[in-house]
Amino acid sequence: MSILYCESSREFHLFNDSISYIVKILRNGQLGNLYFGKKLKHRESFGHLLQGELRSLAAYVFENDYELSLQHTKQEYPSYGTTDFRYPAFEIKQENGSRITQFEYRSHAIFQGKKKLAGLPATYVEEPEEAETLEIALYDALIDAELILSYTIFRDGPILARHARFVNRGSRPLVLTRALSLCVDLPDDDYEMVNLAGAWSRERHVVAGKLKQGVQGIYSLRGASSAEHNPFLALKRPNTDENSGEALGFSFVYSGNFLAQAEVDTHHSTRLLMGIHPDGFEWPLAPGMSFQTPEAVMVYSDSGLNGMSQTFHRLYRTRLARGLWRDRVRPILINNWEATSFDFDEAKILGIARTAKELGIELFVLDDGWFGARDNDRAGLGDWSVNRKKLPNGIQGLASQIEAMGMKFGLWFEPEMANKDSDLYRAHPDWIIQTPGRAASPSRNQHVLDFSRREVVDEIYRRMSVILREASISYVKWDMNRYITECYSATAPSSEQGMVFHKYIIGVYDLYERLTTEFPHILFESCSSGGARFDPGILYYAPQTWTSDDTDAVERLKIQYGTSFVYPLSSMGAHVSEVPNQQLGRITPLETRANVAYFGAFGYELDLNHLTGEEREAVRKQVAFAKRHRELIQKGIFYRLLSPFKGQSTGWIVVSEDRTEALVGYYQVLNGVNEGWKRLKLAGLAAEFDYRINDDPERVHYGDELMNAGIVIRKGELCGGGGDFASGLYYLKKQ
């Protein structure tokens, strides 16, 4: 790993064993990009990669000089309005109304390690030697403003983390109207764009399409990263598949409004932009003030989409997630929501918990309905005090009784919301986000609290921390069940209303930081109507997220497959639920429901007391299986094998770091008539190792055979005899 600056060529070369990233100071003092990709051997100058020539209709930086037109130059962090007509990375509105800027190179610093971003989530290092950072300071003399671009290259893996900081050094106010976190200009457009799209209950489905001239992209203007689009985008070569070919991955470490887009110009170059969505964003920079963009992470792979994903998995599992639970195996839990909804009392909860304990489950989670006048979703939200009619011994008493059984206890909160029918709202009606004189649109009968205001966050922290101090609570499920509408803060002046969306997310991070700091033993799981805020920003505070409210095993194949493009298995909450499934009415085998849910943070979402004796015994065996293999599942290397978006079968495998064991999941959605023979080609094994399958001495095969010829899929081995919604697991152990 190294960052080199060559004074003669005025070039920066960032490289490790995997990648190179090359930046050049252009003749006008701005920064150009020369290369991003597989590692190049260092040389004094890569200036030949900077291309320029006379083109019709182009504007040029210098008189009678037809080489430097920013419209046709690959840049690092471009602005609009001089000689570049493409979408910019930033824009600053000045006192005279101008938005033209000219940031030129001033200085740079290179140092080991990585700085923490104040108030924002970001990747980190535990030892300085794990990464090296370049900071390039640019300066606009006319407006007396500084722009610092930060690049961190990690020692292990093809990873570059980027962000930008703006500082008003002058005496006049400035207004940031656009402040993205990265720009990458690529020399061609021979890519397919891959993104994760969907909606509630079908989050993060894989979408791919060929780049074409113009702008294509994804975004959220919902106040959250959203179920509709995940803050991730990849560019892959047309011949790239899961295991071979070139792919570039871009992930935004942020939980609010975002924009990620690829712009192809008329000469087939591609500009990739990612950052806070500029619509509705205005950030005043008074003299002496600064603005820090969130972090964006870039990953390069020449070993296909699996290679890209595995890099994200390793980084996000070990250098984004933090705390006591980062490396610990996760407890197997049961949540009461699908079993009881709001209709429960202490006796019913304890009855479910006793059966769960008998079956080996380790954690009971009490969901919505334990507080205030909360008998339905129309009242009580925001009143974080126990409902004594349901729980006469309080949360403390219930937690103590469950711990006495030998289980841990967890609790549901929705800190960012309130019902109008609540004591909180009646005392503070101005605490919800709403625009004066306009209707405040309800969603799920609730409204969003204004977390851009410190006093609101302070009060919610006070209420939550009292409960977490008084009771023995080992897990918190943090829900967020609606998007932001009528965005306006009652106490902010008109000039600061464009700050509200971002300040809201900063408030969410602040509350998370305070609670995780005071209660480091608690495992926090994020939830947002399921997966509507499944993003790297939240993963920094909560090492796992409820992947989707859709717990149907068949639908979860697509959801978990798509989620794995960026996020590790350890981050995906995955539960076995009742049938008929509450979202779809589909009936799937209990075994298949578990076979899907194993590949995540495993648990249950049903009333165990409604199961037959045979089903309870099956659950007991499932829990024992999950305990035996959760270290492998949580920390192993995950490969996608068969896509649920391309046929009736899905396959994946997780392999231990030392490749001595692996767990394969195979899933058949619909049975076929008189089908041909099936084999599943595996990945990630050691070619020379002998593997025994499911502890069967008759099924021992070398790794090269399993990867090249495949494992034979025998229908009779699948649950239900290989009919609809059948599945099978194959545990491989080195002989």
Stockholm file with secondary structure:
# STOCKHOLM 1.0

chainA/1-735         MSILYCESSREFHLFNDSISYIVKILRNGQLGNLYFGKKLKHRESFGHLLQGELRSLAAYVFENDYELSLQHTKQEYPSYGTTDFRYPAFEIKQENGSRITQFEYRSHAIFQGKKKLAGLPATYVEEPEEAETLEIALYDALIDAELILSYTIFRDGPILARHARFVNRGSRPLVLTRALSLCVDLPDDDYEMVNLAGAWSRERHVVAGKLKQGVQGIYSLRGASSAEHNPFLALKRPNTDENSGEALGFSFVYSGNFLAQAEVDTHHSTRLLMGIHPDGFEWPLAPGMSFQTPEAVMVYSDSGLNGMSQTFHRLYRTRLARGLWRDRVRPILINNWEATSFDFDEAKILGIARTAKELGIELFVLDDGWFGARDNDRAGLGDWSVNRKKLPNGIQGLASQIEAMGMKFGLWFEPEMANKDSDLYRAHPDWIIQTPGRAASPSRNQHVLDFSRREVVDEIYRRMSVILREASISYVKWDMNRYITECYSATAPSSEQGMVFHKYIIGVYDLYERLTTEFPHILFESCSSGGARFDPGILYYAPQTWTSDDTDAVERLKIQYGTSFVYPLSSMGAHVSEVPNQQLGRITPLETRANVAYFGAFGYELDLNHLTGEEREAVRKQVAFAKRHRELIQKGIFYRLLSPFKGQSTGWIVVSEDRTEALVGYYQVLNGVNEGWKRLKLAGLAAEFDYRINDDPERVHYGDELMNAGIVIRKGELCGGGGDFASGLYYLKKQ
#=GR chainA/1-735 SS CEEEEETTTTEEEEECSSEEEEEEECTTSCEEEEEEEECCCCCSCCGGGCCCCCCTTCCCSSTTCCSCCGGGSCBSSCCSSSSCCSCCSEEEECTTSCCCCCCEEEEEEEEESCCCCTTSCCCCCSSGGGEEEEEEEEEETTTTEEEEEEEEEESSSSEEEEEEEEEECSSSCEEEEEEEEEEEEESCCCCEEEEEECCTTSTTEEEEEECCSEEEEEEECSSSSCSSEEEEEEEECTTCCSSSBCEEEEEEECSSSEEEEEEECTTSCEEEEEEECCTTCCEEECTTCEEECCEEEEEEESBHHHHHHHHHHHHHHHHTSCSTTSSSCCCCEEECHHHHTTCCCHHHHHHHHHHHHHTTCCEEEECSCSBTTCSSTTBCTTCCSBCTTTCTTHHHHHHHHHHHTTCEEEEEECTTEECSBSHHHHHCGGGBCCCTTSCCCCBTTBEEBCTTSHHHHHHHHHHHHHHHHHSCCCEEEECCCCCCCSCCCTTSCGGGGGGHHHHHHHHHHHHHHHHHHHCTTSEEEECBTTBTTCSHHHHTTCSEEECCSCCCHHHHHHHHHHHTTTSCGGGEEEEEECSSCTTTCCCCCHHHHHHHHTSSEEEEESCGGGSCHHHHHHHHHHHHHHHHHHHHHHHSEEEEEECTTSSSEEEEEEECTTSSEEEEEEEESSCCSSCCCEEECCCSCCTTCEEEETTEEEEEEEHHHHHHTCEEECGGGSGGGGCTTEEEEEEEEEC
#=GC SS_cons         CEEEEETTTTEEEEECSSEEEEEEECTTSCEEEEEEEECCCCCSCCGGGCCCCCCTTCCCSSTTCCSCCGGGSCBSSCCSSSSCCSCCSEEEECTTSCCCCCCEEEEEEEEESCCCCTTSCCCCCSSGGGEEEEEEEEEETTTTEEEEEEEEEESSSSEEEEEEEEEECSSSCEEEEEEEEEEEEESCCCCEEEEEECCTTSTTEEEEEECCSEEEEEEECSSSSCSSEEEEEEEECTTCCSSSBCEEEEEEECSSSEEEEEEECTTSCEEEEEEECCTTCCEEECTTCEEECCEEEEEEESBHHHHHHHHHHHHHHHHTSCSTTSSSCCCCEEECHHHHTTCCCHHHHHHHHHHHHHTTCCEEEECSCSBTTCSSTTBCTTCCSBCTTTCTTHHHHHHHHHHHTTCEEEEEECTTEECSBSHHHHHCGGGBCCCTTSCCCCBTTBEEBCTTSHHHHHHHHHHHHHHHHHSCCCEEEECCCCCCCSCCCTTSCGGGGGGHHHHHHHHHHHHHHHHHHHCTTSEEEECBTTBTTCSHHHHTTCSEEECCSCCCHHHHHHHHHHHTTTSCGGGEEEEEECSSCTTTCCCCCHHHHHHHHTSSEEEEESCGGGSCHHHHHHHHHHHHHHHHHHHHHHHSEEEEEECTTSSSEEEEEEECTTSSEEEEEEEESSCCSSCCCEEECCCSCCTTCEEEETTEEEEEEEHHHHHHTCEEECGGGSGGGGCTTEEEEEEEEEC
//
